[in-house]
Amino acid sequence: MRSRTISIVIPTRNKCRSLMRTLASLERIDPADTEFEVIVVDDASNDETDRWLGSYRPGFPLQRLRNVRQHGPASARNRGSRRASGEILLFLDDDMECDPELVEAHMTYHRCGEDVAVVGRTLYHPELRRSALTRYFDAQHLRQASSLCPPARFASNNLSLSRSLFERVGLFDEAFTCVGLEDVELGMRLARIPGCVLRYERRACAYHYHDQSLRDYMRKVEAAGTRNLGVLASKCPAELGTGALSWLVSGPRDGWVKTSARALLSIPGIARVLIPLAEVAPGDMLNRLLVKYLLASSMLRGYRRSRAGLPRSLAMDGSSMAEDLTVLIANLGRLEHLRPCLKSLFDTAGGETSFRVIVGFNFPGENDNPRALASEFPQVEQLRAPAKLGYCRAYNQLMAHSTGRYALLLDDDTVLRPGTIDGMVRFMDSHPEVGIAGCRTVNPDGSYQKTTALMFSMATEMTNALRPAAFWDDGIDESVTTWKPVGWLNAHFLIVRAEVIKEVGVLDEYFYTFQCEADWCLRIRRAGWQVAYVPEFEIMHIGGAHSVASSVKSYSNLIRGHINRYYFMRKHYGNAAVHLFRLIMTFGATVRLLKYVAVWLVSPDRRPEAGPKVAAYGKIVLLGAASHPEDLPDDLRRESSDIDFVPARHPDVQDPGWGWGQHR
């Protein structure tokens, strides 16, 4: 006979504050009514969860388990159940505030000894703002009159069943690697067991304390569609064929009704209209219709991503990834800067963040540097392309190999300061509204290096025509000590969420290099995410690692930068804006042309600097008369558009024993 009647299993990840509320609410339950223990499974949290649990001394028996690597909620619940000593298992989420009668209400059914699984009522906490999402879910539970729970409504955030029944059904299926549908699949398997009843108990009430927007929840639903809906369809085809989810999963015998329904759920851009409408919709019926449509549309979009066979990183939501961070570094075959970059990366990592490092060598010809790097850093995965790909194409292909919750685009001529990797991942974990972030950058002499700027617009371009580089005047300088939202970030160090890459897309390869960060940041901002500058953490940027001869660089960079700005304006502000921009750009280029002509005439010692700029600004003035000034001249096309990275292996270099690209 087991020593305790009920074991409460709570999986958690990076929700220390919410977990505190959950455990505090359990302390208000009278143990005289029902004896219970609590098992908290920390799924590799990066916040203060582990430290706080180590010092927490509750009034009930508490076991704490910690996963070194993240495995997902299904695996965490299973691990907790294996350590449980109770006859009954009660699964709760880490953001639930429990009613004092919750445990006793669950136990009412289990004392009868029958095979029963009980789903309790879950309402949003009354302290939270009333939103479209809270209204939708609260109305669902308040309308539930039946004491029976259909498998499609089976939820694991407030669920109890006997340990023997849980073991007989086979536990949670760990093929479901992120939140969503793993509980529905468990309910479908339970419903197949003869005599097993799925109950809904209104008295077993818990309050969900998680203030998330409808858009945030849609991202989670889309991730469940990507990762889990296909798994559910393959494991439960009979049950799925008769439910609402069957309308999302395509099949060979689908008629025109299902096909038309999926077409209606796939209308481009309609979420931008319906989300604000759902927030102000009067009455529960209209709210229910709008939110159901948006959630079904998100699930379908995610499912189609999985069917399209996208790279693994772009099909993930960040909630259950192979590691916390994938570090991506493009290199042109030189090691003088890459060596100190990698050394600083491994030397300054505090062990708090699991990460994988991928270096993409892209250069023509052959040299021994990749093999030398493999000998010095065998834990680094290498990719190889026999041509120069350009910044955007190189990092886009590297992102296709990313498997972390976050991807870090890192220049190879940077040196990381201690705590930067762990600190930036902690920052992103604690600021879910931020989609992409950069840190403070200094020069080799320790002076501040500017890496943030105002977003390109007609106003900034007009100012820039009169005062060069005016777009850098965004109020961010070395005196800023706390994080700030900014227009855009330079690309020396960019940490971005996997779900942002999936939602917004990768870098626009037309830019090749200049202004690509501004374009990416603007798209990320328009998708509802913030762009953040975080000065608490620092890197040193050496600069010049990708330079060519100075006169050629000055000429090509100036022209390419202006061409890219024409493209940027047409892409984001339309054709009419380009015509006004022509006048602004031509005026500014003419002023600079006259300036450098004067420098060339009166200062012979400055002619090596002024000559390329005279040639470049002369060509930029002529661009203003071109019908398509954003078209790139052939003499500036040095990148390859038809060559991809492939894995680079060095069989004569010994593998460290834990696999390529993993850091322990």
C-alpha positions, 0 to 999 in steps of 0.5 A: 500500500502506498504511503500517501493518498494523492500525489500532485505533479507539476511540470514547470519551466521558467515560471518561478513567480507563477509557481510560487503562487501555485504552491502557496495556494496548495499550502492553504489546503487542509491536509486533514481532509486529504493527505497529499505530496507535491512533485515539481519537475523543473524542465531545465529552467533558466530563471531562478526556479531551481534556486528558489525551490532549493530554499522553499520549505512548505507545509507539505511533502515536496519532491523536486526533480530537475531535467538538465535538458528540456524534454517537454511537458509530457515527458516531465509529467511522466517523470513526476508520476514515476516518482509519485508515492500516491495512489491517485495522481493529480496533474496541475500546471505551474500557473494555477491558483487552486481552490482550497476544495480542489483536492477533496473534489477530485478525491470524491470520484476516486474513493469509489474505486472505478476507472475514472479520469477527472478534469476539473474546472479551470477559469482565468484568475479574476485579477487578470484583465478581461480579454478575448482569450479569457472570455472565450475559455471562461465561457467554455467552462461556465457553459459546461453542464454535463458531468461527462468530459469528451476527449476533445476537451480533455485537459491536463492542467487540472486532471486526476486519475488513479496511478494504475489507470495511468500506467495501464493506458501508457502514460503521456505520449512523449512524441508530443514534444511541445504543449498542446494535444498531448492531453487530448490524445491521452483522453482518446486512449482512456476512452478506448478502455472498457468501463473507463469514464471521463468526468468533468467536476465543476467543484474541482476549481483552479484559477489560471494566472497567466496574462497572455494575449490572444496573439501569443496563444495563437502562436502556441496553437500554431506550434501545436499544429506544427509539432503535434497535430500530425502525431495525433492524426497518425495515432488516433485516426478513428477518433480524429475522423469524427471530431472538429480537428478532422476538418484541419487534417487533409485526407484523400477522401475530403469533399468540397466542404472540407476543402472550402472550410480549409480555404476559408481558414487560410485567408491571408492577413485576416488575423490582423483584422479579426484579433482586434475585433475579437477583443471588442466583440459584444456578447459571448457568441460573437467572441466564440466564433471569432476566437474559434476561427483564429485558433483553428486558422493557427492550428491549420497554418502550423499543420501545413508547415509540418506537411511542407517539410520546412527545416526543423528550426522553422517548424518549432515554437521554442517551447521544446527544442533540442537546446536553448541556443544555436550559435551561427557564425559565417566565415570566409575561411580565415581563423585570425578572428574566428579562433578568439571568437570561439574561445570566448564563446566556450570560456565565458559560458556559465553552464546555465545555457545549453547551446550548439555552435555551427560555423559556415565556411563560404569561400572559393578554393580550398585551405586547411583552416576548416580542418585546423578548426576541427582539431581545436574545436571538435565540438563545433559543427562545420558547414562548407560552401565553395563560394562566397554566399553573402551575409543574408544567404549564408545566415539564412542557410545556417538558420535552416540548421538551427534547432534551439529555442533561440538562434544567435547570429554572431559575427566571427570578429567578435569576442564575448564577455563573461555572462553574455550568452547566459544573460541574453538567454535569461533576458529573452526568457523573461521578456516574451514580448521581445522577438530579437535583441542585441547587446552592448558593443565596444571597440578593441580599445574599450570605447563604445561602438554604436549598433542601434539606429532609427528605422529608415523612413522619409523623415529620417532620410530627409534629415540624413540628406542634410546631416549624414548618418542622422539615423544613428541619432536614436538616443541610445549611447554609452550612458544607457544602462537598462534595456530599451526598444529600438528601431533596428540593430546592427548584425554583429550580435542578434539573438532571435526567437525560433518562433519569430523566424518561423512567423516573420521569415528569414533575411531578405537575400536581395539586400546581400548585406547592408540594410538587411537588419533594418528590413528584418527588424521592421518586419519583426516589429510589424508582427507585434514583437519588440526589438531590444537593445540590452546594454547589461551584456557586452561583446567586443567587435574587432571590425574589418574581418570581411574587408577587401581593399579599402578603395573598392570597399568604399566605392561598392559599399556606398553604392550598394547601401544606397541601392538597398535603401531604394529597395527598402523604400519600395518594399515597405512604403510603396512606389509613391515613396520611391519617387519622393525618395529619389529627390531626397537621395539625389539632393543628399548625394549631390551635396556629398559629391561636391564636398568630395570633389572639393576635398580632392582638389584642395587636399592632395594627401586625401585623394586616396580617400576622396577619389572612390567617394567622388566616383560612388556619389557620381553614380548615386546621383545618376541612380536617381534618374534610373527607372529601377534604381534598386536594381543591382549593377553586374559589377557589384554581384560577387555573391553566389545564388545557386550554391548551398552549405553542405556538412563538412566532415574531417574523418581524420579529426577525433570526435570528442565523444558527445556528437557534433555541435553539442556543448556540455 
